[in-house]
Amino acid sequence: MKLAILADVHANLEALTACLDHARAQGAEAYAFVGDLVGYGADPAAVLDVVRTHAEAGAVVVRGNHDAAVVSPGAETMHRVAEEAIAWTRTRLDERHQAFLASLPLLVRRGDLVFVHASADRPADWTYVTDPLHASASLREAGTHYVFSGHVHEPVLYYTALAERPIAFQPVPGVAIPVPPRRQWLAIVGSCGQPRDGNTAACYALLDLERERLAFQRVPYDWATAAAKIRAAGLPERLAARLERGE
């Protein structure tokens, strides 16, 4: 079975649609969305409708910090631009959307797989896994061979070897990486809706469970339309510019 894992969609319908289309073309049979479905982008309701449809068909969906901020005002301090986007997002969601976000768990276990937005170690703290030390804490708490996360917006793969701490590996887009369960693996799959590594293409990862291979994918999408929607909505200019620069 092939499992597509998407993170940090951030209300970017164009990026989400492109990644889902690409995943289906690659033979994806199952899906996981690891948080931050909303925030920043101009299509929160449409994105939630798509993700909820997948959830009803069995997809894994976990809560991100922006999702939590929408349903729990004041629970988390964010920078000004993020706060403006969250406040705007609340005005665009109906009760069904709000209830869906509120229902999302922080972490999901499916056999030997763990899905979490930030770190499996205290997921409600929204820790950024940006180094081997934090990766080690997440893997240790998960206690599984595979952990899939987002939050950082840049794709990276951590794996255990003989060293005490995990090793960080920078994946090449589209190249399948052997991920046998004799090691632990923590994949930060990159951002579908707001990549920040200087590449405008959307990110997601595709896990082939039978062959024990993981491929990090980059998918070109219509970022110009997504940016134009942000400007038309009156959201901060910085959010549109980030899509145009991939940063």
N, C-alpha and C positions, 0 to 999 in steps of 0.2 A: 504494500500500500504506500502511496505517496501522499505526504502531508505537507500542505503549504502553511507557513507561519508568517503572519503579518503583524507588524507593530507600528504604533505611532501614526495612525492614519490621519489624525488631526483634521477631520472634516473635509478632506480633499477627495472629492468624488472622482475626479479625473484620474488621480493616481490609483485609487482603490480599484476602479473599473479596469484599468490597464493591467494591474497586478493579477487580479482574478482571471482576466482573460488569458494572460500569459500562463498562469498556473494550470488552468484547464487544458491549454494546448500542450503543456508538459506532462499531462496525465494525472494531475492532482485529483485525489478521491476524497480527501478530508481537509479540514481547515481549522486553523487556530488563530485567534486575534488576541495579542498579548498587550492590550491596554492603550490608553489615550486614543480613543475613537474620535473624540471631539477636541475642541480648542484650536485656535489659530485660523482654521479654514472657514469657508463660507457655506458649506453644505452639511451642517451637523445632522439635520433631520434625515436627509437622503442617505447619508452614510449609515446612520443607525438603522434605517429601514433595511438596507442591504445586509448589514451584519446580523440583525435580528432574524432575518430569513435564514441565514446560514446557521444561526444558533438553533433555530427550530428544527433544522435538518441534522443536528448533532455536533455542530462546530463548538470547539472550546472558545470561550470568551472570558477574559479577566479584566479587572478594573485597573485603570491607570490613574495617575494623580490628577490629570485634567478632568477625567470622568468623575472622580470623587469631588473635585472642586465645584463642578456644576450642581451636584445634588446636595452638597454640604457647604453652603456659603460660609466663608470665614474660617473653615477648618484648616486651611493651609495658606501660608503667605507666598505669593508669587510676585515676579517682577511686573511692572506696570502694564506692559504690553499684553502679557498673558492674562492679567486680571481684566483688562478691557475686553479681550476676546471671550473670556469666560462669562462675563456679565452679558455680552451680546448674545452668546450662545443660549443662555437661559431663556431669552425672549423668543427664541426660534424653536423651542422644543415643547411638545404637548405633554400631557400627563403620561401617555404610554411610553414616550421616549425617556422621560424622567424615571419612570418606574423600572424600565429596562436597565438603565445605568445603575440605579440603586440596588438592583438585584445581583449585580455582578460580583463574583468572589475575587479576593485578592490573589489567590493561588489555586491552581487546579492540578491534581495528580491523575495521570492516566497510565497505569502500569509503571513502566520504568521512565516515564516522561513527566517532567514538571514544567508548568507554564506559569510565569509570573511577570508582571510588568518591570519591576525593579530587581530587588534581591529576594531570594527565598529566605534569607536571614532577616527577620523583621520586615516583611513586605510593606507594612503600613508606614514605614519610615521613609520610603521612596529613595533609598540609597542608590547612588549612581555607581554601577559596577564599571570602573574605569581603569582598574589595575588588577594584578594577580592576587593581591591581598583580599580585595572585596570579592573577587571571583571565587576564591577559596572558601570564604564564609558562606556564600550562596550555595556552592556545591556541597559543603559539609552539612548545612541545614537541610538541603533537599534530600540527600541520602540516596539519590538515583544516579544513573549513568548519563542522563540527558536533562539539561535545563535550557529552556528557551525564554529569552527576555527581550525587552526593548529599552525605552527610557533614555538611552545614550544617543540615539539617532545616527550612530555610525556603526557599520557592521564589523564584528570581530569575533573570533572563535578562541576560547580558552580550553586547554586540555591538560590533563594530568600526565606526568611522566615520572621519572625516578626522583626528580626534585620535589621538595616539600610543597612548593607553591605551583599553581597551574602556570602554563606557558601561554602567552598570547600569540595568536597567529592571524595574519591579515589575509583573508580569503581573496581569491581571484574570481570575479564574477563569472558565473556559468560553469565553473570547473568543479566537478563533484569531488568531495573530500571523503576518504574512508573514515568512518567514525565507529569503529568496533567497540562493543561494550566492555572490553577489558580495561578501558580507561573511562574517566569521567569527562564529559563535554558540556561546556556552557556556551551557547550561541546567542550573541546579541545580534539580532537579525537586521538591524538598520531600520530606518524610517521609511514607511511607504509614502506618507504624505508630506514630510518635511525633511528630506535628506540634508545633512550638514557637513559633507566631506568635500565640497567643491564640485560635486557631480549632481546635475539636476535630475537624473534618472531615479525613479522610485525603487525602493528596496523590498525584498522579501526573501525568505529561504524555503527550500524544498527538501524535505527529508524523505528518502527512500528507505522505508523500514526493513524491507526484505533484503536489500543489497547493502544496508548499513552505510549509506552514503548521504552526504549533506551538500547541497549546492546553494550558494548565496547568489541571488539573481539581481540584476539591474534592468529596469524596464523603462524605456523612454515613454513619456506621456505628454499630454497637452498642458504643460505648466503655464503657458501664456493665458489660456482660458481660466485656469484656477486662480492665477494672480489677478486677472481682470475682475473676477467675481469678488475677490477680497476687497479690491478698491471700490467696486460698485456698492458693496455692503457698508462702506464707511469704516471698515476695520483699519487698524494702524498700517501705514504704508510699509513699515518694516516687514510685515508678514508677507506682503506681496513680493517685495524685493528679495526675500530669502528664497522663495521658490525659483525666481529667475536666476539666482546665482548658485543655488544648491548649498546654502550656508546659513 
